């Protein structure tokens, strides 16, 4: 049988994570919505402790990797490694971005879509990493060829 992991989501409260400049969101309450069949054996083995969260994405700043409407599954952790894609809260804005250290040692959030500038985390900013993205589930219908 396919392993099933319990995922919780902010979707119940109508919250989506922004792949853009951020959604206004002071606090996300993660609620269990379903058991999600995880067809990736490696992820199921690594994260069988139900420490996964999920949230839908809106916006295009992470294209071509993450698209508007995708579901991102992420491991709940406040720790991060430069180069990871993470779900974060910055000054009340919920975002999915790449995270890295800048040339001066500052933390930066980077979009894959080059139409977006890096966001530099200021010293006085409220910044929280919710977790590292481990899987992207694309939910779109194929378009006709004619």
N, CA, C and O of each residue as an XYZ file, in Angstrom:
584
protein
N       0.817     -1.200      0.000
C       0.000      0.000      0.000
C       0.860      1.264      0.000
O       1.983      1.266      0.505
N       0.325      2.318     -0.564
C       1.016      3.606     -0.629
C       1.013      4.262      0.739
O      -0.040      4.358      1.368
N       2.178      4.723      1.221
C       2.210      5.400      2.513
C       1.348      6.659      2.476
O       1.335      7.379      1.477
N       0.638      6.919      3.554
C      -0.170      8.131      3.649
C       0.306      8.919      4.856
O       0.429      8.380      5.956
N       0.569     10.178      4.642
C       1.009     11.047      5.720
C      -0.072     12.050      6.021
O      -0.763     12.523      5.118
N      -0.220     12.376      7.282
C      -1.184     13.384      7.663
C      -0.597     14.749      7.370
O       0.469     15.099      7.876
N      -1.296     15.517      6.550
C      -0.854     16.866      6.245
C      -1.815     17.851      6.880
O      -3.026     17.634      6.910
N      -1.255     18.934      7.385
C      -2.094     20.010      7.858
C      -1.909     21.171      6.903
O      -0.919     21.238      6.174
N      -2.860     22.080      6.911
C      -2.805     23.150      5.941
C      -3.419     24.425      6.453
O      -4.296     24.395      7.316
N      -2.973     25.534      5.935
C      -3.584     26.819      6.204
C      -4.757     27.062      5.279
O      -5.446     28.073      5.415
N      -5.000     26.166      4.346
C      -6.045     26.347      3.341
C      -7.435     26.435      3.957
O      -8.287     27.154      3.434
N      -7.688     25.721      5.056
C      -8.995     25.731      5.707
C      -9.421     27.157      6.037
O     -10.602     27.494      5.955
N      -8.463     27.983      6.407
C      -8.776     29.360      6.760
C      -8.681     30.286      5.546
O      -8.750     31.506      5.698
N      -8.526     29.730      4.358
C      -8.482     30.522      3.143
C      -7.136     31.156      2.859
O      -7.042     32.035      2.002
N      -6.106     30.740      3.546
C      -4.786     31.339      3.381
C      -4.013     30.582      2.315
O      -4.016     29.351      2.283
N      -3.347     31.335      1.440
C      -2.431     30.751      0.471
C      -1.089     31.417      0.665
O      -1.004     32.551      1.135
N      -0.031     30.694      0.295
C       1.304     31.270      0.383
C       1.583     31.991     -0.931
O       1.245     31.492     -2.004
N       2.190     33.148     -0.841
C       2.434     33.955     -2.018
C       3.774     33.627     -2.649
O       4.803     33.574     -1.975
N       3.740     33.407     -3.968
C       4.974     33.358     -4.743
C       5.053     34.718     -5.424
O       4.959     34.820     -6.647
N       5.223     35.733     -4.638
C       5.244     37.116     -5.102
C       5.783     37.975     -3.982
O       6.794     37.636     -3.367
N       5.112     39.093     -3.708
C       5.595     40.010     -2.678
C       5.073     39.658     -1.292
O       5.472     40.279     -0.306
N       4.193     38.678     -1.202
C       3.722     38.222      0.104
C       2.262     38.497      0.334
O       1.725     39.499     -0.138
N       1.617     37.608      1.058
C       0.232     37.782      1.476
C       0.219     38.355      2.875
O       1.065     38.004      3.698
N      -0.726     39.229      3.157
C      -0.860     39.747      4.516
C      -1.388     38.637      5.401
O      -2.471     38.102      5.163
N      -0.636     38.299      6.398
C      -1.016     37.180      7.249
C      -0.299     37.337      8.569
O       0.915     37.149      8.643
N      -1.019     37.670      9.595
C      -0.388     37.853     10.896
C      -0.070     36.521     11.561
O       0.971     36.379     12.203
N      -0.960     35.549     11.412
C      -0.746     34.258     12.067
C      -1.457     33.171     11.282
O      -2.623     33.325     10.920
N      -0.770     32.086     11.020
C      -1.365     30.952     10.324
C      -1.714     29.897     11.354
O      -0.869     29.497     12.155
N      -2.954     29.448     11.335
C      -3.368     28.349     12.199
C      -3.447     27.111     11.323
O      -4.298     27.017     10.439
N      -2.553     26.163     11.572
C      -2.486     24.962     10.741
C      -3.485     23.948     11.258
O      -3.428     23.556     12.423
N      -4.399     23.521     10.401
C      -5.432     22.572     10.774
C      -5.347     21.337      9.879
O      -5.032     21.430      8.692
N      -5.635     20.178     10.475
C      -5.620     18.944      9.693
C      -6.767     18.976      8.694
O      -7.914     19.237      9.054
N      -6.436     18.702      7.416
C      -7.487     18.673      6.408
C      -7.709     17.279      5.820
O      -8.813     16.973      5.369
N      -6.683     16.436      5.818
C      -6.853     15.144      5.165
C      -5.613     14.292      5.349
O      -4.567     14.774      5.783
N      -5.746     13.022      5.012
C      -4.600     12.136      4.852
C      -4.236     12.197      3.381
O      -5.094     11.984      2.524
N      -2.992     12.482      3.075
C      -2.551     12.674      1.704
C      -1.658     11.517      1.303
O      -0.634     11.286      1.946
N      -2.021     10.771      0.243
C      -1.152      9.672     -0.184
C       0.128     10.233     -0.788
O       0.084     10.999     -1.751
N       1.248      9.858     -0.231
C       2.528     10.357     -0.689
C       3.195      9.271     -1.513
O       3.663      8.272     -0.967
N       3.241      9.461     -2.819
C       3.723      8.422     -3.722
C       5.242      8.398     -3.841
O       5.791      7.557     -4.552
N       5.908      9.285     -3.172
C       7.363      9.348     -3.199
C       7.901      8.560     -2.010
O       7.813      9.020     -0.871
N       8.453      7.385     -2.263
C       8.924      6.502     -1.193
C      10.005      7.129     -0.335
O      10.028      6.927      0.879
N      10.912      7.896     -0.957
C      11.997      8.523     -0.211
C      11.449      9.548      0.784
O      11.865      9.571      1.943
N      10.528     10.384      0.342
C       9.937     11.383      1.239
C       9.131     10.696      2.339
O       9.185     11.101      3.500
N       8.383      9.653      1.970
C       7.591      8.924      2.965
C       8.492      8.324      4.042
O       8.142      8.335      5.222
N       9.648      7.804      3.639
C      10.571      7.205      4.611
C      11.205      8.264      5.509
O      11.372      8.047      6.709
N      11.556      9.406      4.925
C      12.227     10.451      5.700
C      11.296     11.202      6.634
O      11.709     11.654      7.702
N      10.027     11.336      6.225
C       9.110     12.189      6.981
C       7.878     11.434      7.459
O       6.763     11.953      7.399
N       8.076     10.234      7.925
C       6.947      9.420      8.371
C       6.440      9.817      9.748
O       5.536      9.174     10.281
N       7.011     10.870     10.333
C       6.585     11.304     11.663
C       5.465     12.344     11.610
O       5.162     12.980     12.619
N       4.856     12.517     10.449
C       3.773     13.480     10.260
C       4.208     14.914     10.533
O       3.390     15.735     10.946
N       5.470     15.226     10.312
C       5.960     16.583     10.516
C       5.853     17.433      9.268
O       6.617     18.384      9.103
N       4.906     17.106      8.371
C       4.755     17.835      7.128
C       3.551     18.759      7.176
O       2.530     18.439      7.784
N       3.681     19.899      6.534
C       2.583     20.840      6.361
C       2.411     21.077      4.871
O       3.316     20.793      4.086
N       1.260     21.594      4.479
C       1.034     21.904      3.073
C       0.244     23.195      2.952
O      -0.514     23.570      3.847
N       0.439     23.867      1.824
C      -0.316     25.080      1.553
C      -0.287     25.325      0.048
O       0.693     25.008     -0.627
N      -1.381     25.896     -0.470
C      -1.454     26.217     -1.889
C      -0.725     27.524     -2.176
O      -0.617     28.396     -1.314
N      -0.230     27.640     -3.400
C       0.575     28.783     -3.828
C      -0.246     29.661     -4.761
O      -1.028     29.169     -5.574
N      -0.054     30.974     -4.628
C      -0.597     31.885     -5.629
C       0.519     32.833     -6.064
O       1.335     33.267     -5.250
N       0.540     33.143     -7.343
C       1.563     34.036     -7.870
C       2.560     33.307     -8.745
O       2.526     32.081     -8.861
N       3.463     34.086     -9.371
C       4.370     33.516    -10.368
C       5.846     33.747    -10.077
O       6.679     33.480    -10.943
N       6.202     34.231     -8.896
C       7.601     34.578     -8.653
C       8.528     33.368     -8.578
O       9.742     33.517     -8.713
N       7.982     32.186     -8.368
C       8.832     30.997     -8.271
C       8.776     30.126     -9.530
O       9.278     29.002     -9.532
N       8.162     30.649    -10.604
C       8.156     29.911    -11.860
C       9.549     29.953    -12.477
O      10.225     30.976    -12.365
N       9.996     28.902    -13.113
C       9.234     27.761    -13.603
C       9.154     26.571    -12.643
O       8.600     25.535    -13.008
N       9.692     26.692    -11.426
C       9.679     25.544    -10.510
C       8.336     25.373     -9.809
O       7.813     24.261     -9.737
N       7.775     26.462     -9.294
C       6.503     26.410     -8.575
C       5.536     27.342     -9.289
O       5.856     28.503     -9.544
N       4.350     26.829     -9.610
C       3.357     27.595    -10.367
C       2.170     27.987     -9.493
O       1.914     27.377     -8.455
N       1.460     29.006     -9.931
C       0.228     29.426     -9.290
C      -0.725     28.231     -9.214
O      -0.978     27.584    -10.230
N      -1.251     27.933     -8.040
C      -2.168     26.805     -7.857
C      -1.514     25.529     -7.380
O      -2.214     24.595     -6.988
N      -0.179     25.458     -7.401
C       0.516     24.264     -6.906
C       0.341     24.130     -5.397
O       0.103     25.114     -4.697
N       0.461     22.913     -4.916
C       0.473     22.632     -3.485
C       1.915     22.358     -3.085
O       2.550     21.456     -3.630
N       2.438     23.138     -2.128
C       3.783     22.849     -1.648
C       3.679     22.099     -0.333
O       2.902     22.458      0.551
N       4.474     21.058     -0.226
C       4.553     20.256      0.993
C       5.899     20.572      1.620
O       6.934     20.480      0.960
N       5.887     20.945      2.894
C       7.134     21.342      3.527
C       7.271     20.744      4.914
O       6.289     20.509      5.617
N       8.527     20.505      5.285
C       8.882     19.965      6.595
C       8.917     21.117      7.577
O       9.632     22.097      7.372
N       8.144     20.999      8.641
C       8.080     22.059      9.642
C       9.399     22.124     10.408
O       9.750     21.206     11.147
N      10.119     23.227     10.215
C      11.375     23.454     10.903
C      11.730     24.925     10.786
O      11.435     25.560      9.773
N      12.358     25.468     11.812
C      12.819     26.853     11.776
C      14.242     26.961     11.233
O      14.732     28.061     10.978
N      14.896     25.830     11.059
C      16.268     25.822     10.555
C      16.250     25.852      9.024
O      15.329     25.340      8.389
N      17.283     26.459      8.453
C      17.356     26.510      7.003
C      18.810     26.475      6.548
O      19.738     26.806      7.286
N      18.957     26.057      5.300
C      20.266     25.966      4.666
C      20.214     26.846      3.421
O      19.240     26.777      2.671
N      21.246     27.683      3.177
C      21.241     28.515      1.972
C      21.008     27.670      0.717
O      21.615     26.614      0.537
N      20.127     28.156     -0.132
C      19.797     27.450     -1.372
C      18.487     26.693     -1.299
O      17.943     26.310     -2.335
N      17.960     26.464     -0.091
C      16.674     25.773      0.049
C      15.523     26.677     -0.363
O      15.631     27.901     -0.305
N      14.416     26.060     -0.782
C      13.155     26.771     -0.976
C      12.374     26.598      0.318
O      12.197     25.477      0.795
N      11.903     27.710      0.890
C      11.273     27.687      2.201
C       9.959     28.466      2.190
O       9.729     29.325      1.340
N       9.108     28.139      3.158
C       7.906     28.916      3.431
C       8.231     29.790      4.631
O       8.642     29.288      5.677
N       8.045     31.109      4.481
C       8.451     32.052      5.515
C       7.346     33.073      5.787
O       6.415     33.248      5.002
N       7.492     33.732      6.926
C       6.693     34.903      7.239
C       7.673     36.053      7.451
O       8.584     35.954      8.273
N       7.486     37.134      6.714
C       8.318     38.324      6.845
C       7.403     39.515      7.080
O       6.636     39.907      6.201
N       7.492     40.082      8.270
C       6.680     41.254      8.625
C       5.199     41.050      8.303
O       4.539     41.941      7.767
N       4.691     39.865      8.638
C       3.272     39.578      8.435
C       2.899     39.140      7.031
O       1.715     38.989      6.728
N       3.892     38.934      6.163
C       3.627     38.483      4.798
C       4.111     37.044      4.647
O       5.270     36.741      4.931
N       3.222     36.159      4.198
C       3.526     34.740      4.025
C       4.013     34.512      2.604
O       3.336     34.886      1.646
N       5.199     33.892      2.458
C       5.812     33.719      1.137
C       6.492     32.363      1.007
O       6.865     31.738      2.000
N       6.644     31.923     -0.234
C       7.507     30.794     -0.563
C       8.620     31.361     -1.440
O       8.353     31.963     -2.480
N       9.864     31.166     -1.016
C      11.032     31.755     -1.693
C      12.250     30.872     -1.494
O      12.273     29.992     -0.634
N      13.258     31.129     -2.310
C      14.577     30.576     -2.053
C      15.229     31.436     -0.980
O      14.957     32.633     -0.893
N      16.088     30.836     -0.162
C      16.744     31.591      0.907
C      18.249     31.449      0.772
O      18.752     30.366      0.476
N      18.967     32.543      0.989
C      20.422     32.501      0.873
C      21.051     33.633      1.665
O      20.366     34.531      2.155
N      22.350     33.570      1.776
C      23.137     34.632      2.415
C      23.701     35.523      1.318
O      24.231     35.034      0.320
N      23.583     36.845      1.513
C      24.093     37.802      0.551
C      25.577     38.057      0.744
O      26.199     37.480      1.636
N      26.151     38.924     -0.095
C      27.590     39.194     -0.035
C      28.051     39.833      1.274
O      29.213     39.702      1.657
N      27.148     40.518      1.953
C      27.491     41.155      3.235
C      27.061     40.288      4.429
O      27.117     40.741      5.572
N      26.634     39.047      4.167
C      26.203     38.154      5.236
C      24.737     38.293      5.591
O      24.256     37.618      6.501
N      24.014     39.160      4.886
C      22.589     39.362      5.153
C      21.760     38.210      4.582
O      22.155     37.576      3.603
N      20.610     37.947      5.202
C      19.696     36.927      4.710
C      18.854     37.533      3.598
O      18.333     38.641      3.725
N      18.730     36.784      2.502
C      17.947     37.240      1.350
C      16.929     36.178      0.959
O      17.171     34.978      1.095
N      15.799     36.641      0.475
C      14.795     35.767     -0.118
C      14.839     36.002     -1.619
O      14.789     37.144     -2.075
N      14.933     34.922     -2.386
C      15.098     35.045     -3.838
C      13.999     34.295     -4.569
O      13.641     33.170     -4.222
N      13.479     34.952     -5.587
C      12.518     34.341     -6.502
C      13.267     33.699     -7.658
O      14.358     34.145     -8.013
N      12.696     32.660     -8.247
C      13.295     32.059     -9.435
C      12.973     32.886    -10.679
O      13.762     32.932    -11.623
N      11.820     33.531    -10.675
C      11.409     34.406    -11.760
C      12.236     35.688    -11.661
O      12.124     36.419    -10.678
N      13.053     35.962    -12.655
C      13.986     37.094    -12.614
C      13.294     38.457    -12.692
O      13.965     39.486    -12.613
N      11.972     38.485    -12.845
C      11.236     39.755    -12.821
C      11.077     40.284    -11.404
O      10.596     41.401    -11.215
N      11.471     39.502    -10.409
C      11.356     39.888     -9.004
C      12.744     40.125     -8.420
O      13.673     39.357     -8.671
N      12.874     41.182     -7.650
C      14.132     41.505     -6.968
C      14.273     40.651     -5.708
O      13.278     40.172     -5.163
N      15.511     40.462     -5.248
C      15.741     39.822     -3.951
C      15.121     40.681     -2.849
O      15.069     41.906     -2.956
N      14.663     40.032     -1.813
C      14.156     40.727     -0.633
C      15.198     40.554      0.464
O      15.506     39.430      0.862
N      15.738     41.658      0.949
C      16.749     41.609      2.005
C      16.044     41.729      3.350
O      15.250     42.645      3.565
N      16.342     40.792      4.259
C      15.727     40.791      5.583
C      16.410     41.858      6.439
O      17.600     41.748      6.733
N      15.668     42.882      6.835
C      16.225     43.953      7.656
C      16.396     43.511      9.103
O      15.751     42.569      9.563
N      17.269     44.204      9.805
C      17.546     43.861     11.207
C      16.312     43.985     12.101
O      16.156     43.207     13.042
N      15.443     44.939     11.826
C      14.260     45.145     12.658
C      13.040     44.382     12.180
O      11.950     44.559     12.724
N      13.203     43.534     11.171
C      12.075     42.803     10.599
C      11.684     41.613     11.456
O      12.526     40.990     12.103
N      10.378     41.305     11.451
C       9.917     40.040     12.030
C      10.077     38.999     10.942
O       9.467     39.115      9.878
N      10.896     37.973     11.196
C      11.186     36.955     10.196
C      11.100     35.580     10.834
O      11.729     35.319     11.859
N      10.309     34.694     10.213
C      10.126     33.340     10.727
C      10.118     32.366      9.565
O       9.380     32.555      8.598
N      10.933     31.325      9.655
C      10.906     30.245      8.671
C       9.935     29.189      9.185
O      10.117     28.649     10.276
N       8.895     28.895      8.391
C       7.949     27.834      8.761
C       8.500     26.468      8.405
O       8.281     25.504      9.138
N       9.222     26.367      7.272
C       9.767     25.068      6.911
C      10.345     25.034      5.513
O      10.199     25.976      4.734
N      11.012     23.915      5.209
C      11.666     23.688      3.920
C      10.759     22.878      3.004
O      10.229     21.839      3.397
N      10.587     23.364      1.784
C       9.753     22.678      0.795
C      10.435     21.376      0.384
O      11.601     21.376     -0.009
N       9.693     20.256      0.478
C      10.244     18.955      0.106
C       9.545     18.360     -1.118
O      10.062     17.425     -1.730
N       8.373     18.895     -1.479
C       7.632     18.348     -2.626
C       6.678     19.409     -3.150
O       6.117     20.197     -2.389
N       6.509     19.411     -4.460
C       5.563     20.298     -5.122
C       4.570     19.417     -5.856
O       4.961     18.573     -6.662
N       3.285     19.609     -5.581
C       2.236     18.835     -6.244
C       1.532     19.771     -7.211
O       0.896     20.743     -6.803
N       1.651     19.468     -8.491
C       1.035     20.296     -9.530
C      -0.370     19.799     -9.800
O      -0.577     18.617    -10.073
N      -1.316     20.684     -9.724
C      -2.721     20.306     -9.966
C      -3.264     21.158    -11.101
O      -3.818     22.233    -10.871
N      -3.103     20.676    -12.322
C      -3.644     21.380    -13.474
C      -4.155     20.371    -14.484
O      -3.672     19.241    -14.554
N      -5.132     20.790    -15.259
C      -5.690     19.929    -16.288
C      -4.936     20.178    -17.590
O      -4.635     21.324    -17.921
N      -4.630     19.115    -18.330
C      -3.952     19.314    -19.604
C      -4.831     20.104    -20.572
O      -6.047     19.921    -20.612
N      -4.200     20.984    -21.351
C      -4.934     21.783    -22.329
C      -5.035     21.009    -23.631
O      -4.135     20.239    -23.966
N      -6.141     21.208    -24.381
C      -6.257     20.523    -25.663
C      -5.195     21.027    -26.648
O      -4.727     22.160    -26.542
N      -4.830     20.184    -27.591
C      -3.796     20.557    -28.564
C      -4.379     21.258    -29.787
O      -3.628     21.792    -30.603
N      -5.685     21.265    -29.927
C      -6.331     21.968    -31.049
C      -7.178     23.118    -30.595
O      -7.782     23.803    -31.421
